[in-house]
Amino acid sequence: MNLAQVFKEAGVTHAHIVDDGFDTGPSSPPTDHEIGEFLQRLTPDQVTALALLLKVGPNEDDLTEAVAGLQGARALFKSRRKFLPASEHLFQTYIREQLDRKKKVRPLIKRLRQCGVTCKAYGPDARRLPKEPPQLIFIDLQLRNHAQFSVRDAIEAYQRIMKNHGSTKPFVFLFSTLKNLLDVHKEEFRGSANIFVSQFEALPKARLGNSEELDHILSSYASALPRLRDMHTAIDHVVSAISAAGQSVTRTLLSLDLVDYFVLHANTVSVEKTRLGTYVSEILMEYLVHEVEKAPGFWDFAQTLDSWTLHDIPRARFGDVRPARDIYSGNMLHARTRLASEADRKLSPAQGHFSLGDIFFNSEELRSGELKRAVVVISPACDLARPEDLLDRTLMLCEGKIGKAKAYSMPTSDNGTSAVILAHPHDAKKELLIEWNKKKIHSWHKEEIEQLATVNPAWTLQARLRPLYALQLQQSIVSDLGRIGVQRSPSVFAPHGLLVFVRDGNVWQSLDTSQASDGSAAALSVAEGKKKKTAFIVTDTTAFRIYGKLKDWVHAHPTSATHAELAELSQFAGILQKFLYAEQLENSNRDYDKEWYPFHDEAGLAHRSAVAFVRPDAGSVYDDVKHGVAATDDQKATLLFKFKRLKPQ
C-alpha cells in the first residue's frame, strides 16, 4: 500500500506545519550597529517616510529606539522595499536563514501534497489559523530566539491549534535541526502540552531529506492513527470515570451524618482498636474504586487495549520506564502521606503501632545517604492489632538489599518475593530497588520495639506494602510457596547495543557496528524461568539505517555467493516491520531456541532463515561470529543481529 492509500484509509486529509521559516517578519530586531548604518544611508524623504511608518519623531534617537523594538523591526521588514538601497543589507541574514529553514521543510510539504494532503505552513505570528482540523501537526522546537532557550513558544503554538480544533486527536511531530536540544526538551514539550505519548514523536529535520525514510515514518504513524485515536478516547473515558466517581463520593459524604461514621466503626473494626479516621479513610478508598469500576467507559479502556498486539505499534522506541514503574510502585505501596498522617495522629511504630508490610530503613544509613539494608514486617496482622499486647510478643521481619533502580528496567520476582521500587528519601528524582532475601529473618523483641520510641531510633519507617503484596511475601517465607499465586512484576525491554553482520559467501563481514555500545539502538525482554523466551526490538532509526546499508551492500557485491538471498531479502515488502519487532514462539519441544529467525513464517520469501536475532551469551551457534570469521554449516542466516549487553553505568 502506498502512502497516498495509507493517508486515505486513515482519514488524513489536512496537516499543519508551524515553523518560523514561514513567519511574516523577523523574531528579533537588528543590532544597534546595523540600525545605525541603515539610518545613515537614508535620504531625507526616506527618513520622513520611516518616521510616519513607525509613528515617531524624525530624529535619530526616536528612529533607533523604534527600529530596535520587535514591533518596529517587523513593520520596517514588511515595507523594506521603500527604503532601498539603505535597507538592502539590514535583513539579509534573516532572509537567508528563513530561506534555509523553508528549504529543510519543503520535502515534507511536497510529499504531503503529492499524497493528497492539504498542507498549511505558517509561523507563530500567524493572525489566523487554517480552518481545517489537522490530522498531522508539525511544530518546530525553537520558534523564536530568546536569550535563554525555551519550548514555551512551541507549546503555545500547539495549544492554539487545539483551542481552535479541540475535537481532533492529531499525531504531533516536534521537529528541529538541533537534534541534541530536541532529545533534551522533547519530553518537556510533550508533558507541558499534555499530548498522548503514543501520538507524539520527536523528528530531526535531517530525516525529512530521505524520501524513502520519510515515507516510512509517515506511513507507520498515519496507519496507526485511527486506533491511536480510539486509545486516546478510551483514556478520556477513564478520566471521566474517575471524575464521576469523585462526584459520587462527594455526594455520599455529604449525605452521611457524623453519627453514621461512628455506627459504621462500632459495628466493624472498633474491637481491633483501629482509629475512626483510618477506618473511614480506608473504606472511602475502596468505595471510590467501586464507583470507578462501575462506569462503563472505564472498561472501554480495557477492551481497546486488548485489541492491540506488539506488531500493531507504529514505532519502535523505549527508554524511560518511569511511568510504568510509578504504576507498579503505586500498586504495591501505600502513599507516604498516609504514613505521615499516622505519625501526626500518634499511630506510628514509636507508639507501638505496626502493620504487616511496614518497611524500615537503617537510621544511620539513612543519615549518611549510604542505603544498604531494609527490613519488612512479616508478622501476622492479627498479632499487630493490639499495640498494648505487642511488647509481650516477637515481631518477625525479613531483610532486603537496597540498590539503585536502573533507568531502563523493571524489577523481577524472585522465589515469590516481589522486589520493591520506591522514591529515594532524599532525592525524589532517584529511585531505589529493594530485593528481599527470605532466608534472612530477624526478630524484634521488647527491647528493639521500645528503642523505636527513643530520640535516635535504630530503624525508621519509610514505606508500607499494600496487603496483597505483604501477604504474598509473608506466605512465600512462612510456607515457601515459591511463585504459586504470586503477582509477578512486569517485564520491560532492557536496552542493548547492536552488532549487525552480513555473510559474504562463507565469511562474516561487519555491516553495522556504529551502535555497539549505544542503549538507544535495541532492546530485549527475556522471560523469567528456564524457558528463555525472548522478545527483540530495534528502534526505527537503527532499523532504517541497517536496511539502507543492506541495500548498499547488495548493490556493491553483485558477485557474492549470497547476493541472491540478500537481494531477495532487501526487496521484501515487510522487511522494516520485521526488523523492528521479533517475538519468539515455542519450538516442537515446547521450548525456545537460542536464536530466532523472524522471517520463518513468510511464505513469500525463499530463504526464511535469512535473518537471525541472537541475545548475548545465549549459547547460540552465532555467539562467536565477528568480522572476518568463517561461517559454519549450522549457521543458516545471511544477516545476523547480535544484541550486545551494555556495561552498567
Protein Blocks (a to p, Z undefined) as FASTA:
>chain_A
ZZklmmmmnopabdcdddfklccbdfbdcdfklmmmmmmmpcfklmmmmmmmnopafbfk
lmmmmmmpmklmmmmmmmmmmmccklmmmmmmmmmmmmmmmmmmmmmmmmmmmnopacdd
ddfklmbdcfbdcfbdcddfblbccfbdcfklmmmmmmmmmmmmmmbccddddddfblml
mmmmmmmmmmmnopafklgccddfklmmpmklmmmmmmmmmmmmmmmmmmmmmmmmmmmm
mmmmmmmmmmmmmmpcfklmmmmmmmmmmmnopafklmmmmmmmmmmmmmmmmpmklmmm
mmmmmmpcfklpmbdcehjfklmmmmmmmmmpccfklmmmmmmnopafknopacehiacd
dfklmmnopafbdcddfbdfklmmpmmlmmmpccdddddddddddfkbccddeehiacdd
dddfklmkbccdddddfkbccdddfklmmmmmmmbdfbdcfbdcdfklmmmmmmmmmnon
ojnopacdddddddddddddddehjaccdfblklmmgcklbccdddedjblcddddddfk
lmmmmmmmmmmmmmmmmmbmklmmmmmmmmpmklmmmmmpccddddfkopacfbdcfklm
mmkbmblmlpccddehklpaklmgcehiacdfklmbfbdcdddddddZZ
